Amino acid sequence: MPHDAGSLLRPFALYEASYGMRTLVLDQGYQPHRIISWQRAVCMIFDGKVEVVEEYDEDIRSVTITIKMPAVVRLLRTIVGRKRAIKFSRINVAMRDDFKCQYCGVRHRLRGLTYDHVVPKSQGGKTNWENIVMACYACNERKGHHMPKQAGLRLRRPPVKPKWLPIVAFRVDPATSIPEAWANWVYWHGRLESDP
């Protein structure tokens, strides 16, 4: 008789409070997909939805079994569903613009950049993909409520709605360390989206 994954996990509350261990989920092509709790990863293993690619050194024990805590798992089935539109957000605009000021071309951390309306709001400019670029604070102040040309600035490239963004749209702060077991799978400078 197969075990119910939920009942197997009840004794596994051991690590969550103290370590907050998380599991990186890869898609079928071994690309990072999302971050989930290790408990959810164990349920997905028992449900046959994922295979374990990397493990942490820690054991997870119940009365009947002992397994290694999953660090990285890979989905066994293709992710099916409609393509989600790319959300208009500050981090996604920064990723589209490669974290560079679109006027001077200097790369900054996200906190060193701000939205800039190419066509100012005061002149009817909208807040959307086609009118927003990232700008450093100095260039943004220089531009003020003018068109780039009026302020003596030139756009590096016109703003467009991206058809895709690299998987960096996730949320793992690059300033914090990632688990060593993820090192071969996480190769960007961005943030990974994490399940609550």
DOBALUM-424446 format. One record per residue (C-alpha): residue number from 1; x, y negated, z. Coordinates in Angstrom, 1 decimal. Last residue first. Example, Ala and Ser with C-alpha at 12.3 -4.5 7.8 and 13.67 -1.06 7.14 Angstrom:
# residues 2
seq:2, xx:13.7, yy:1.1, zz:7.1;
seq:1, xx:12.3, yy:4.5, zz:7.8;
END
This chain:
# residues 196
seq:196, xx:5.5, yy:-31.5, zz:0.6;
seq:195, xx:6.9, yy:-30.1, zz:-2.7;
seq:194, xx:10.1, yy:-31.8, zz:-3.8;
seq:193, xx:10.7, yy:-33.8, zz:-6.9;
seq:192, xx:14.4, yy:-33.8, zz:-7.7;
seq:191, xx:16.3, yy:-37.1, zz:-7.8;
seq:190, xx:19.1, yy:-38.1, zz:-10.0;
seq:189, xx:22.8, yy:-37.7, zz:-10.8;
seq:188, xx:22.8, yy:-34.5, zz:-12.8;
seq:187, xx:24.3, yy:-31.0, zz:-12.7;
seq:186, xx:22.0, yy:-28.9, zz:-10.5;
seq:185, xx:22.2, yy:-25.2, zz:-11.4;
seq:184, xx:25.7, yy:-24.2, zz:-10.6;
seq:183, xx:25.8, yy:-26.2, zz:-7.4;
seq:182, xx:22.5, yy:-24.9, zz:-6.0;
seq:181, xx:24.1, yy:-22.3, zz:-3.7;
seq:180, xx:26.2, yy:-25.1, zz:-2.2;
seq:179, xx:23.1, yy:-26.8, zz:-0.9;
seq:178, xx:22.8, yy:-30.3, zz:-2.0;
seq:177, xx:24.6, yy:-33.1, zz:-0.3;
seq:176, xx:22.9, yy:-36.4, zz:0.3;
seq:175, xx:23.8, yy:-39.4, zz:-1.9;
seq:174, xx:22.4, yy:-37.6, zz:-4.9;
seq:173, xx:18.9, yy:-37.9, zz:-3.3;
seq:172, xx:16.9, yy:-35.0, zz:-4.5;
seq:171, xx:13.6, yy:-36.1, zz:-6.1;
seq:170, xx:12.8, yy:-34.8, zz:-9.6;
seq:169, xx:12.8, yy:-37.0, zz:-12.6;
seq:168, xx:16.2, yy:-35.7, zz:-13.1;
seq:167, xx:14.7, yy:-33.1, zz:-15.4;
seq:166, xx:15.7, yy:-35.3, zz:-18.3;
seq:165, xx:13.0, yy:-37.5, zz:-19.6;
seq:164, xx:10.7, yy:-36.8, zz:-22.5;
seq:163, xx:8.7, yy:-38.6, zz:-25.2;
seq:162, xx:9.9, yy:-41.9, zz:-23.8;
seq:161, xx:7.6, yy:-45.0, zz:-24.1;
seq:160, xx:9.7, yy:-47.6, zz:-25.8;
seq:159, xx:11.8, yy:-50.6, zz:-24.7;
seq:158, xx:13.9, yy:-52.2, zz:-27.4;
seq:157, xx:17.7, yy:-51.6, zz:-27.1;
seq:156, xx:20.5, yy:-53.7, zz:-25.7;
seq:155, xx:18.2, yy:-56.7, zz:-25.3;
seq:154, xx:19.9, yy:-60.0, zz:-26.0;
seq:153, xx:20.1, yy:-62.9, zz:-23.6;
seq:152, xx:20.4, yy:-66.7, zz:-24.2;
seq:151, xx:17.4, yy:-67.5, zz:-22.0;
seq:150, xx:15.2, yy:-68.4, zz:-25.0;
seq:149, xx:16.3, yy:-65.2, zz:-26.8;
seq:148, xx:15.2, yy:-63.1, zz:-23.8;
seq:147, xx:11.8, yy:-64.6, zz:-23.7;
seq:146, xx:11.4, yy:-66.9, zz:-20.7;
seq:145, xx:9.9, yy:-66.7, zz:-17.2;
seq:144, xx:13.3, yy:-66.2, zz:-15.5;
seq:143, xx:16.0, yy:-64.9, zz:-17.8;
seq:142, xx:18.8, yy:-66.0, zz:-15.6;
seq:141, xx:17.1, yy:-64.5, zz:-12.5;
seq:140, xx:16.7, yy:-61.1, zz:-14.3;
seq:139, xx:20.2, yy:-61.3, zz:-15.6;
seq:138, xx:21.6, yy:-61.8, zz:-12.0;
seq:137, xx:19.2, yy:-59.2, zz:-10.5;
seq:136, xx:20.3, yy:-56.5, zz:-12.8;
seq:135, xx:17.7, yy:-55.6, zz:-15.4;
seq:134, xx:15.6, yy:-52.5, zz:-16.1;
seq:133, xx:13.2, yy:-52.8, zz:-19.0;
seq:132, xx:9.4, yy:-53.3, zz:-19.2;
seq:131, xx:7.4, yy:-54.3, zz:-22.2;
seq:130, xx:6.9, yy:-51.1, zz:-24.2;
seq:129, xx:6.7, yy:-48.8, zz:-21.1;
seq:128, xx:4.0, yy:-50.9, zz:-19.5;
seq:127, xx:3.4, yy:-54.0, zz:-17.4;
seq:126, xx:1.9, yy:-56.3, zz:-19.9;
seq:125, xx:3.2, yy:-59.6, zz:-21.2;
seq:124, xx:0.6, yy:-62.4, zz:-21.7;
seq:123, xx:3.0, yy:-65.4, zz:-21.7;
seq:122, xx:3.0, yy:-65.7, zz:-17.9;
seq:121, xx:3.6, yy:-62.0, zz:-17.7;
seq:120, xx:6.9, yy:-62.5, zz:-19.4;
seq:119, xx:7.5, yy:-60.7, zz:-22.7;
seq:118, xx:10.5, yy:-58.6, zz:-21.9;
seq:117, xx:9.0, yy:-58.1, zz:-18.4;
seq:116, xx:11.9, yy:-57.2, zz:-16.2;
seq:115, xx:11.8, yy:-54.5, zz:-13.5;
seq:114, xx:14.7, yy:-54.6, zz:-11.0;
seq:113, xx:18.1, yy:-53.0, zz:-10.6;
seq:112, xx:20.7, yy:-52.9, zz:-7.9;
seq:111, xx:18.5, yy:-50.6, zz:-5.7;
seq:110, xx:18.5, yy:-48.1, zz:-8.5;
seq:109, xx:22.3, yy:-47.9, zz:-8.6;
seq:108, xx:23.9, yy:-50.0, zz:-11.3;
seq:107, xx:25.3, yy:-49.6, zz:-14.8;
seq:106, xx:26.3, yy:-52.8, zz:-16.6;
seq:105, xx:24.8, yy:-53.3, zz:-20.1;
seq:104, xx:24.4, yy:-57.1, zz:-19.8;
seq:103, xx:20.8, yy:-57.3, zz:-21.0;
seq:102, xx:19.3, yy:-53.8, zz:-20.6;
seq:101, xx:20.8, yy:-53.5, zz:-17.1;
seq:100, xx:21.9, yy:-49.9, zz:-17.0;
seq:99, xx:20.4, yy:-47.0, zz:-14.9;
seq:98, xx:20.3, yy:-45.0, zz:-18.1;
seq:97, xx:17.4, yy:-47.1, zz:-19.5;
seq:96, xx:15.1, yy:-44.1, zz:-19.6;
seq:95, xx:16.2, yy:-43.1, zz:-16.2;
seq:94, xx:15.6, yy:-46.6, zz:-14.8;
seq:93, xx:12.1, yy:-46.6, zz:-16.4;
seq:92, xx:11.5, yy:-43.2, zz:-14.8;
seq:91, xx:12.7, yy:-44.3, zz:-11.4;
seq:90, xx:10.5, yy:-47.5, zz:-11.5;
seq:89, xx:7.4, yy:-45.6, zz:-12.6;
seq:88, xx:5.3, yy:-45.0, zz:-15.6;
seq:87, xx:4.4, yy:-41.3, zz:-15.4;
seq:86, xx:5.5, yy:-39.2, zz:-18.4;
seq:85, xx:2.3, yy:-37.6, zz:-19.8;
seq:84, xx:1.9, yy:-34.0, zz:-18.7;
seq:83, xx:2.0, yy:-31.4, zz:-21.4;
seq:82, xx:-0.9, yy:-29.1, zz:-20.9;
seq:81, xx:-0.5, yy:-25.9, zz:-19.2;
seq:80, xx:1.6, yy:-22.8, zz:-19.2;
seq:79, xx:5.0, yy:-22.5, zz:-17.5;
seq:78, xx:6.5, yy:-19.4, zz:-19.1;
seq:77, xx:6.6, yy:-16.4, zz:-16.8;
seq:76, xx:9.4, yy:-14.9, zz:-14.7;
seq:75, xx:10.2, yy:-18.1, zz:-12.9;
seq:74, xx:13.8, yy:-18.2, zz:-11.6;
seq:73, xx:14.8, yy:-18.4, zz:-7.9;
seq:72, xx:17.5, yy:-20.3, zz:-6.1;
seq:71, xx:18.3, yy:-20.4, zz:-2.4;
seq:70, xx:16.3, yy:-17.3, zz:-1.3;
seq:69, xx:16.8, yy:-16.3, zz:2.3;
seq:68, xx:18.3, yy:-12.9, zz:2.5;
seq:67, xx:15.9, yy:-10.1, zz:3.3;
seq:66, xx:15.1, yy:-8.0, zz:6.4;
seq:65, xx:12.1, yy:-5.8, zz:6.5;
seq:64, xx:9.6, yy:-4.1, zz:8.9;
seq:63, xx:9.3, yy:-6.2, zz:12.0;
seq:62, xx:10.2, yy:-9.4, zz:10.1;
seq:61, xx:13.6, yy:-10.8, zz:9.4;
seq:60, xx:14.9, yy:-13.6, zz:7.1;
seq:59, xx:18.6, yy:-13.4, zz:6.9;
seq:58, xx:20.8, yy:-16.5, zz:6.4;
seq:57, xx:23.7, yy:-16.4, zz:3.9;
seq:56, xx:21.7, yy:-18.3, zz:1.3;
seq:55, xx:20.7, yy:-16.4, zz:-1.8;
seq:54, xx:21.1, yy:-17.2, zz:-5.6;
seq:53, xx:19.2, yy:-15.9, zz:-8.6;
seq:52, xx:16.1, yy:-14.3, zz:-7.0;
seq:51, xx:13.4, yy:-13.3, zz:-9.4;
seq:50, xx:10.1, yy:-15.1, zz:-9.6;
seq:49, xx:6.3, yy:-14.5, zz:-10.0;
seq:48, xx:6.3, yy:-10.9, zz:-8.7;
seq:47, xx:3.9, yy:-11.7, zz:-5.9;
seq:46, xx:6.5, yy:-10.6, zz:-3.3;
seq:45, xx:9.0, yy:-13.0, zz:-4.8;
seq:44, xx:6.4, yy:-15.8, zz:-5.0;
seq:43, xx:5.6, yy:-15.3, zz:-1.3;
seq:42, xx:9.3, yy:-15.5, zz:-0.5;
seq:41, xx:9.6, yy:-18.7, zz:-2.5;
seq:40, xx:6.7, yy:-20.3, zz:-0.6;
seq:39, xx:8.4, yy:-19.5, zz:2.7;
seq:38, xx:11.7, yy:-20.9, zz:1.3;
seq:37, xx:9.9, yy:-24.2, zz:0.8;
seq:36, xx:9.8, yy:-25.5, zz:-2.8;
seq:35, xx:12.0, yy:-27.5, zz:-5.1;
seq:34, xx:11.1, yy:-28.0, zz:-8.7;
seq:33, xx:11.9, yy:-27.1, zz:-12.3;
seq:32, xx:15.7, yy:-26.9, zz:-12.6;
seq:31, xx:16.6, yy:-25.3, zz:-16.0;
seq:30, xx:17.4, yy:-21.6, zz:-16.1;
seq:29, xx:15.5, yy:-21.1, zz:-19.4;
seq:28, xx:12.6, yy:-19.3, zz:-17.7;
seq:27, xx:12.2, yy:-22.3, zz:-15.3;
seq:26, xx:14.4, yy:-22.7, zz:-12.2;
seq:25, xx:13.0, yy:-23.1, zz:-8.7;
seq:24, xx:15.3, yy:-24.5, zz:-6.0;
seq:23, xx:14.6, yy:-23.2, zz:-2.5;
seq:22, xx:14.5, yy:-25.3, zz:0.6;
seq:21, xx:15.8, yy:-24.7, zz:4.1;
seq:20, xx:14.4, yy:-27.2, zz:6.7;
seq:19, xx:17.3, yy:-26.2, zz:9.0;
seq:18, xx:15.9, yy:-26.3, zz:12.5;
seq:17, xx:12.2, yy:-26.5, zz:11.9;
seq:16, xx:12.1, yy:-24.3, zz:8.9;
seq:15, xx:14.6, yy:-21.6, zz:10.0;
seq:14, xx:12.7, yy:-19.2, zz:12.3;
seq:13, xx:9.1, yy:-19.6, zz:11.1;
seq:12, xx:9.6, yy:-16.1, zz:9.5;
seq:11, xx:7.4, yy:-14.1, zz:11.8;
seq:10, xx:4.3, yy:-15.2, zz:9.9;
seq:9, xx:5.9, yy:-14.6, zz:6.5;
seq:8, xx:5.0, yy:-10.9, zz:6.2;
seq:7, xx:1.3, yy:-11.7, zz:6.7;
seq:6, xx:1.3, yy:-14.2, zz:3.8;
seq:5, xx:3.2, yy:-11.8, zz:1.5;
seq:4, xx:0.5, yy:-9.1, zz:1.9;
seq:3, xx:2.3, yy:-5.9, zz:1.7;
seq:2, xx:1.6, yy:-3.4, zz:-1.0;
seq:1, xx:0.0, yy:0.0, zz:0.0;
END
